[in-house]
């Protein structure tokens, strides 16, 4: 039996415009929750590619990451199910493009919305995880790291034919 700990790697887009942050409202096992546009790293992609893909899938907008806001580790223990998952999140800020016309959002996404930091604080009971607010707070404080901090070896991007 393999007992090695394997955190789930995720990415998130921290997108601010005019003092408001872009969020998604989505169906989760805990009910309807708010989150940054976010999702899982998939095979054959870098974290920067993953956040661009996830943002497009969840918001209908293209996204170009310009900086790393932070790297976060969070543990979720679901009551009653015994489920215990650790998430390793790479959060990026960047440039949001125009919406792609006719593009449907991921099935779990109900809508996108823009909230101020005060509105985010007031809605914390509806956050999918504490990482939503932490990432926004770090962004507000000016925390930014160059994308070059992260390196993805070409072997990760190569698909076996």
N, C-alpha and C positions, 0 to 999 in steps of 0.2 A: 504494500500500500504506500502511495506517495503522500508523505506528510509535510512536504515543503509548503510554506505559506506563499500564496500567490494573490497579491492585491489586484483588484480590478482597476485597470488604467483608464482614466477618463480625461476629457478635455472640456473646457468651458470658455465661452466668449463673454468678455466683460465690455459691454458696448454702451457708451455714454453719448448723449446728444442733448444739448441745451439743458444740462442739469438733471436729465432723466436717464434711467437705465432700462435697456431693452430686456424684457423677461418673456418667458413662455409660461402659460398655464397649462398643466398637463395632468392626465390621469396617471395615478401611481397606485401601488398596493395600499397605500395609506389614504387614498382619496385624491381629490383635486388639489394640486400643489403648484406653487410658483418655483421657478428655477431660472438660472441663467440658461441661454441656449447651450446645451451640453450633451455629451454622449460618450460612447466608448471608442477607444482606439481600436481600429480593425487591422487585420493582417495587411501587409504591403503598403502601409502608409506611415508617414511621420506624424508626430503630434500636431504640427502646424497644418498639415494636410487634413488631419482629422477634424480640427476645429473649424476649418473652412467648410468641410462637407457637412458636419453636424449643424452649423449655423444655417446653411442653405436648406437642409432638410427640415429644420424646426421653425424657421422664420420666413423662408422664401426669398431671402436676401443673400447675395454673395457677401463674403467676409474675407478680408485680407489681414492676417495677423501682422502687427508691427512690433510688438514687444511681449515679453512674458511678464505677467503680473506676479505670479508666484506658483509654488508647488505645494500642495496640501495633502495631508493624509488624514482620513476620517474613517471611523468604524461605525457601521450600522448593525445593530442587533434588533431584529424584529421580534416583537412580543408574540408569544404563542406558537411561532413557527420554528424556533431554534436557528433561524437563518442568521448568519454572522458573516458580514462582508466588509472588507476594508477597501476603501477607494483611494487611489493615488491620482490626484487631479492636477492637471497642468492648465492654468488659467491664462488666457491671452487677451490683450486689448488690440484694437486695430481699426480698420476702416470698413464701414458697412456700405455696401453697394445698394443700388436701386433694387426694388423687388422684381423678381422674374414673373412676368405676367403668365397666368394660367398654371402656375406651379402649386400643387396641393402640399399641405404640410403633413408631417408624420402623423399617423392615425391617433397617437396618444395626445397630440397637441390640440388643445381646444382653441387657443388664441394667443396672440402676442400682445404685449402691453408695455407701456413706458411708465416707470414709477420714479418719483424723487427719492432721495435717501431717507427723508422723513416717512414717506409712504412705505418704503421697504422696512424700516424699523417697526412701523405700526402693523405690518402684515407678517411679522416673523413667525406667528403660529401656523401660517400657511406655507412656509418655506419647505422645500423638499429636503434640504439639509442646512446645517449651520454654515456651510461653505459659501452659500449664496451671499449672505451679508458680509462674511469675512473677506471674500474676494472684492466686493464693492468697496469696503472700507480701505483695503490695501490700495485699490485703484485711486480712491479719493485722496489718500495720503501721498500719492505720486510715486508709488512703488512700481518701477519698471526695470526690466532686465533685457539686454539685447537678445534677439533670437539666436544669435551665434553661440549663446551659452549652451544651447541644445544641439547635439549632433546626432544625426540618424545615418548610420552606415548604409551604404548602397546595398548590402546584402539583405536588409530589411525590406527594401523596395522592390527587389527582384522576384518576379513570379517564376515558379518552376513551370516549364512548358511540357 
